[in-house]
Amino acid sequence: MRNSLKGIDVFVAAAESRNFAEAADKLHITRSAVGKSVARLEERLGVVLFQRTTRSQSLTDEGALFYEYCLRAVSEVQAGETLLETGKWQMKGRLRVSMPALFGHLCVAPILLDLARDNPDLTLELSFTDRAVDLVEEGFDLAVRVGVLSNSSGLVARRLGEHKMAFCASPAYLRRFGKPKRAEDLARHWGLAYARFGRVVPWQVMADGKTTELPSAMARLVSDDFRAVLDAAIAGLGVAWLPYWLARDGLRGGALKEVLPGQQSVVYAIHAVWPYTQHLPLKVRAAVDALLRDLPARLAEVEARA
């Protein structure tokens, strides 16, 4: 890489000057030094970059093409220098992050709090909402989203991991009403349903590699709060379809039992999403890297202990 960049600044200066003498004045070196640098570059590339006469010089076709690419490289280097000079590279300032309410509290926020603890000049502004915020209009640096992403131009997405769902019920409920043996049996049980934006989320399973929606169970409770659904399941009111990361403690402690543990689970992708920018601020890059590093392990730990 070092050899590839050697002499690029001299070549660009020569291409933008009327002659090597003018380029030498810009660079504060001798005309001979310019000529030798260009000659070494031509020898390394195996092409002639300049058509030279005693009175003028001009780029060859190969030289003009190479000049375009060199300009891009120089532009990137200058942009990097600007970032360093303005301090945008530093881990400081406010980081605004939107995330689903319950998932954010239990799985995302702890990772970002660790990041802030290790970087005293970083200020967090965390928004917990199940609504898909408009990152640009509402001024967010980053969002964590679960499920299928909508097609949004101007945004960049990075997959962080995935979580699985499980049917759960309390031991007391299963002793009283019996344990379902097949997915179809769930329709004959009391169901504890989660509602999102006024619509009950249907229960689903995987069958032959495809997602299949199950017939509705008899609703004993409908709530737009997953924690309320969890509490109702622990209280013995019925069967709930819960994320593993939420059911973890109940399954591990015995307050819940997994129903149909052999049934292939529906999986939801988890993404980090941020507005496209040519130069991603270090605070955003560090937050995404921390989530990439720690979130999958946290979810895997949940399932292993469940």
Secondary structure as the mmCIF struct_conf table of DSSP 4:
data_model
#
loop_
_struct_conf.conf_type_id
_struct_conf.id
_struct_conf.beg_label_comp_id
_struct_conf.beg_label_asym_id
_struct_conf.beg_label_seq_id
_struct_conf.end_label_comp_id
_struct_conf.end_label_asym_id
_struct_conf.end_label_seq_id
HELX_RH_AL_P HELX_RH_AL_P1 ARG A 2 LEU A 5
TURN_TY1_P TURN_TY1_P1 LYS A 6 GLY A 7
HELX_RH_AL_P HELX_RH_AL_P2 ILE A 8 ALA A 15
TURN_TY1_P TURN_TY1_P2 GLU A 16 GLU A 16
BEND BEND1 SER A 17 ASN A 19
HELX_RH_AL_P HELX_RH_AL_P3 PHE A 20 LEU A 27
TURN_TY1_P TURN_TY1_P3 HIS A 28 HIS A 28
BEND BEND2 ILE A 29 ILE A 29
HELX_RH_AL_P HELX_RH_AL_P4 ARG A 31 LEU A 45
TURN_TY1_P TURN_TY1_P4 GLY A 46 GLY A 46
BEND BEND3 VAL A 47 VAL A 47
STRN STRN1 PHE A 50 ARG A 52
BEND BEND4 THR A 54 ARG A 55
STRN STRN2 GLN A 57 LEU A 59
HELX_RH_AL_P HELX_RH_AL_P5 ASP A 61 THR A 86
TURN_TY1_P TURN_TY1_P5 GLY A 87 TRP A 89
BEND BEND5 GLN A 90 MET A 91
STRN STRN3 GLY A 93 MET A 99
HELX_RH_AL_P HELX_RH_AL_P6 ALA A 101 PHE A 103
HELX_RH_PI_P HELX_RH_PI_P1 GLY A 104 VAL A 108
HELX_RH_AL_P HELX_RH_AL_P7 ALA A 109 ASP A 118
TURN_TY1_P TURN_TY1_P6 PRO A 120 ASP A 121
STRN STRN4 LEU A 122 PHE A 128
BEND BEND6 ASP A 130 ARG A 131
HELX_RH_AL_P HELX_RH_AL_P8 LEU A 135 GLU A 138
TURN_TY1_P TURN_TY1_P7 GLY A 139 GLY A 139
BEND BEND7 ASP A 141 ASP A 141
STRN STRN5 LEU A 142 VAL A 146
BEND BEND8 GLY A 147 GLY A 147
HELX_LH_PP_P HELX_LH_PP_P1 VAL A 148 SER A 150
TURN_TY1_P TURN_TY1_P8 SER A 153 GLY A 154
STRN STRN6 LEU A 155 ALA A 169
HELX_RH_AL_P HELX_RH_AL_P9 PRO A 171 PHE A 177
BEND BEND9 LYS A 181 ARG A 182
HELX_RH_3T_P HELX_RH_3T_P1 ALA A 183 ARG A 188
BEND BEND10 HIS A 189 HIS A 189
STRN STRN7 TRP A 190 ARG A 196
TURN_TY1_P TURN_TY1_P9 PHE A 197 GLY A 198
STRN STRN8 ARG A 199 VAL A 200
HELX_LH_PP_P HELX_LH_PP_P2 VAL A 201 TRP A 203
STRN STRN9 GLN A 204 ALA A 207
TURN_TY1_P TURN_TY1_P10 ASP A 208 GLY A 209
STRN STRN10 LYS A 210 GLU A 213
HELX_LH_PP_P HELX_LH_PP_P3 LEU A 214 ALA A 217
STRN STRN11 MET A 218 SER A 223
BEND BEND11 ASP A 224 ASP A 224
HELX_RH_AL_P HELX_RH_AL_P10 PHE A 226 ILE A 234
TURN_TY1_P TURN_TY1_P11 ALA A 235 GLY A 236
BEND BEND12 LEU A 237 LEU A 237
STRN STRN12 VAL A 239 PRO A 243
HELX_RH_AL_P HELX_RH_AL_P11 TYR A 244 GLY A 253
TURN_TY1_P TURN_TY1_P12 GLY A 254 GLY A 254
BEND BEND13 ALA A 255 ALA A 255
STRN STRN13 LYS A 257 VAL A 259
BEND BEND14 LEU A 260 LEU A 260
TURN_TY1_P TURN_TY1_P13 PRO A 261 GLY A 262
BEND BEND15 GLN A 263 GLN A 263
HELX_LH_PP_P HELX_LH_PP_P4 GLN A 264 VAL A 266
STRN STRN14 VAL A 267 PRO A 275
BEND BEND16 GLN A 278 HIS A 279
HELX_RH_AL_P HELX_RH_AL_P12 LEU A 282 ARG A 305
#
